[in-house]
Amino acid sequence: MTAIVRRELSIPVDLPTGTVAVDVVAHEPSEPVATVIVAHGAGTRMDHPFLVGFADALAAEGVRAVRFNFAYSQLGRRMPGPAAHAIAAWQAVGDAAAGPAPWFAAGRSYGGRMASMAAAEGRIAPSGLVYLGYPLHPPGKPDAPRIAHLPQITAPQLFLSGTRDPFVDPHAQLEQAVASCQDATLEWVEGGGHGFEVAGRKRPAADIGAGLAALVLPWLRARTP
């Protein structure tokens, strides 16, 4: 079994309102083949069991995984601030924690969308992006899709989405958005909601996150020298 070390870091994020030092945890296998930096969803923090399970499962397979807080969650707030603040956090953590191996940006819902915006703006340059439930639009509001920037991203993109996720209903809208990208793959998780929970099948959030890591790893390995 791969030996895993968890290393705690603090990375400063410069915002117009001042500098916020955000907490970071790196799950470090002995000889990592790549790094995945993963961001939490809106209303949660990096210590959510879903993210911990996802990171642990990646590290167990030799992929260094890095979790971090956005500035708003570091300050104890529940709701995200301006997108520019989250993009600044992605840039700061990417610059400081990506390491020498190829690195990938991943995010749960809001965290993934902010990664995509940072990549589209050229603020981060990962080898690929992974979206764990991309929030295409608010539930019940498919007329307000968050897709205009996606075709600008040159790195490969992997969209994992549950078939019961109200953020991507109708499905055809997400499929069209993925088709508009330069290099993107969509994988449906049958019966999964926005948190990838499946009705009638109770599983701990950590196990759900670990299960998604198993889906991500083949895609990741195909893009890792």
C-alpha positions as CSV (number, residue, x, y, z in Angstrom):
1,M,0.0,0.0,0.0
2,T,1.2,3.5,-0.9
3,A,2.4,5.4,2.2
4,I,0.5,8.7,2.5
5,V,1.6,11.8,4.4
6,R,-0.8,14.7,5.0
7,R,0.9,18.0,5.1
8,E,-0.8,21.2,6.3
9,L,0.1,24.5,4.6
10,S,-1.1,28.1,4.6
11,I,-1.1,30.0,1.4
12,P,-1.7,33.8,1.2
13,V,-4.4,35.0,-1.2
14,D,-4.2,38.7,-2.1
15,L,-7.7,40.2,-2.5
16,P,-8.8,43.9,-3.0
17,T,-10.0,43.7,0.7
18,G,-6.7,42.5,2.0
19,T,-4.7,39.3,2.2
20,V,-6.3,36.1,3.5
21,A,-4.1,33.1,4.4
22,V,-6.1,30.0,3.4
23,D,-5.6,26.5,4.9
24,V,-4.3,23.8,2.5
25,V,-3.9,20.1,3.1
26,A,-1.7,18.0,0.7
27,H,-2.1,14.2,0.6
28,E,1.4,13.2,-0.4
29,P,2.2,9.7,-1.7
30,S,5.9,8.8,-1.8
31,E,6.4,9.1,-5.6
32,P,3.5,11.0,-7.0
33,V,2.8,10.8,-10.8
34,A,0.7,13.9,-10.8
35,T,-1.1,16.4,-8.6
36,V,-4.8,17.2,-8.4
37,I,-5.8,20.4,-6.6
38,V,-9.4,20.1,-5.6
39,A,-11.7,22.9,-4.4
40,H,-14.9,22.6,-2.3
41,G,-18.4,23.5,-3.2
42,A,-20.3,26.6,-2.1
43,G,-21.4,26.5,1.5
44,T,-18.8,23.9,2.5
45,R,-15.1,23.8,3.3
46,M,-12.1,21.7,2.3
47,D,-12.7,19.4,5.2
48,H,-16.0,18.1,3.8
49,P,-15.9,14.3,3.9
50,F,-16.6,14.1,0.2
51,L,-13.4,16.0,-0.6
52,V,-11.4,14.1,2.0
53,G,-12.5,10.7,0.6
54,F,-11.8,11.9,-3.0
55,A,-8.3,13.1,-2.0
56,D,-7.5,10.0,0.0
57,A,-8.5,7.7,-2.9
58,L,-6.3,9.6,-5.4
59,A,-3.3,9.6,-3.1
60,A,-3.7,5.8,-2.5
61,E,-3.2,5.4,-6.3
62,G,0.0,7.6,-6.3
63,V,-1.6,10.9,-7.2
64,R,-0.8,13.8,-4.9
65,A,-4.1,15.5,-3.9
66,V,-4.3,19.0,-2.5
67,R,-7.4,20.5,-0.8
68,F,-7.9,24.1,0.1
69,N,-10.3,26.7,1.4
70,F,-11.6,29.6,-0.5
71,A,-11.1,32.9,1.3
72,Y,-14.8,33.3,2.2
73,S,-14.9,29.8,3.9
74,Q,-11.6,30.5,5.6
75,L,-13.2,33.5,7.2
76,G,-16.2,31.5,8.4
77,R,-18.7,32.7,5.8
78,R,-21.2,30.4,4.3
79,M,-21.9,32.2,1.0
80,P,-19.2,32.9,-1.7
81,G,-18.1,36.4,-2.4
82,P,-17.2,37.8,-5.9
83,A,-16.0,35.3,-8.4
84,A,-12.8,37.3,-8.7
85,H,-11.9,36.3,-5.1
86,A,-12.2,32.6,-5.9
87,I,-10.2,33.0,-9.1
88,A,-7.5,34.7,-7.1
89,A,-7.5,31.8,-4.6
90,W,-7.2,29.3,-7.5
91,Q,-4.2,31.2,-8.9
92,A,-2.5,31.5,-5.5
93,V,-2.9,27.8,-4.7
94,G,-2.0,26.7,-8.2
95,D,1.2,28.7,-8.1
96,A,2.2,27.6,-4.6
97,A,1.0,24.0,-4.4
98,A,1.0,22.5,-7.9
99,G,4.5,20.9,-7.5
100,P,6.8,19.7,-10.3
101,A,4.6,16.9,-11.6
102,P,1.8,17.6,-14.1
103,W,-1.1,19.1,-12.2
104,F,-4.9,19.1,-12.7
105,A,-7.6,21.4,-11.3
106,A,-10.7,19.7,-9.9
107,G,-13.7,21.1,-8.0
108,R,-16.9,20.1,-6.5
109,S,-19.7,22.2,-8.1
110,Y,-18.9,25.8,-7.4
111,G,-15.2,25.0,-6.9
112,G,-15.0,23.4,-10.4
113,R,-16.8,26.3,-12.0
114,M,-14.4,28.7,-10.5
115,A,-11.5,26.6,-11.7
116,S,-12.9,26.8,-15.2
117,M,-13.2,30.6,-15.1
118,A,-9.6,30.8,-13.8
119,A,-8.4,28.6,-16.7
120,A,-10.4,30.6,-19.3
121,E,-8.8,33.8,-18.0
122,G,-5.3,32.3,-18.1
123,R,-4.9,32.6,-14.4
124,I,-4.1,28.9,-14.0
125,A,-2.7,26.5,-16.6
126,P,-3.4,23.0,-15.5
127,S,-2.9,19.9,-17.6
128,G,-6.6,19.3,-17.4
129,L,-9.8,20.1,-15.4
130,V,-12.2,17.8,-13.6
131,Y,-15.7,18.9,-12.7
132,L,-17.4,17.0,-9.9
133,G,-21.0,18.1,-10.7
134,Y,-20.6,21.2,-12.8
135,P,-23.4,23.6,-11.9
136,L,-24.6,24.4,-15.4
137,H,-27.4,26.6,-14.2
138,P,-29.4,27.2,-11.0
139,P,-32.1,24.5,-10.4
140,G,-35.2,25.2,-12.5
141,K,-33.4,28.0,-14.5
142,P,-32.0,26.4,-17.6
143,D,-32.3,29.8,-19.4
144,A,-29.3,31.1,-17.4
145,P,-26.4,28.7,-18.3
146,R,-22.9,29.2,-17.1
147,I,-21.1,28.1,-20.3
148,A,-19.9,31.1,-22.3
149,H,-16.3,30.7,-21.1
150,L,-15.9,26.9,-21.5
151,P,-15.0,26.8,-25.2
152,Q,-12.0,29.2,-24.4
153,I,-10.3,26.5,-22.3
154,T,-7.6,24.7,-24.2
155,A,-6.8,22.0,-21.5
156,P,-8.8,18.8,-21.6
157,Q,-11.9,18.8,-19.4
158,L,-13.8,16.0,-17.7
159,F,-17.4,16.5,-16.6
160,L,-18.8,14.0,-14.1
161,S,-22.5,14.5,-13.6
162,G,-25.4,12.7,-11.9
163,T,-28.4,11.9,-14.1
164,R,-30.7,13.2,-11.3
165,D,-28.8,16.5,-10.8
166,P,-31.2,19.4,-11.1
167,F,-28.3,21.7,-12.0
168,V,-28.0,20.0,-15.4
169,D,-31.7,19.4,-16.3
170,P,-32.3,19.1,-19.3
171,H,-29.3,16.8,-20.0
172,A,-29.1,17.9,-23.6
173,Q,-28.0,21.4,-22.5
174,L,-24.9,19.9,-20.7
175,E,-24.2,17.6,-23.6
176,Q,-24.3,20.6,-26.0
177,A,-22.0,22.6,-23.7
178,V,-19.5,19.8,-23.5
179,A,-19.6,19.4,-27.3
180,S,-18.8,23.1,-27.7
181,C,-15.5,22.7,-25.8
182,Q,-12.1,22.2,-27.5
183,D,-11.4,18.9,-25.7
184,A,-14.0,17.6,-23.2
185,T,-15.5,14.4,-22.0
186,L,-18.8,13.8,-20.2
187,E,-19.5,10.8,-18.0
188,W,-22.9,10.3,-16.5
189,V,-23.3,8.7,-13.0
190,E,-26.6,6.9,-13.2
191,G,-29.1,7.9,-10.6
192,G,-26.7,10.4,-9.0
193,G,-27.9,13.7,-7.6
194,H,-25.9,16.9,-7.4
195,G,-23.8,15.4,-4.6
196,F,-23.8,12.1,-6.5
197,E,-26.0,10.5,-3.8
198,V,-28.2,7.7,-5.3
199,A,-31.8,7.4,-4.1
200,G,-32.3,4.3,-2.0
201,R,-28.5,3.7,-1.6
202,K,-27.1,5.3,1.5
203,R,-23.4,5.8,1.5
204,P,-21.1,8.0,3.5
205,A,-20.0,11.1,1.7
206,A,-16.3,10.0,1.9
207,D,-17.2,6.8,0.1
208,I,-19.0,8.7,-2.6
209,G,-16.0,10.9,-3.1
210,A,-13.7,7.9,-3.3
211,G,-16.0,6.3,-5.9
212,L,-15.7,9.4,-8.1
213,A,-11.9,9.3,-7.8
214,A,-12.0,5.8,-9.3
215,L,-13.8,7.2,-12.3
216,V,-11.3,10.1,-12.7
217,L,-8.1,8.0,-12.4
218,P,-8.2,6.4,-15.9
219,W,-8.8,9.8,-17.6
220,L,-6.0,11.3,-15.5
221,R,-3.5,8.5,-16.3
222,A,-4.2,8.8,-20.0
223,R,-3.1,12.5,-19.8
224,T,-0.1,11.9,-17.5
225,P,3.3,11.2,-19.2
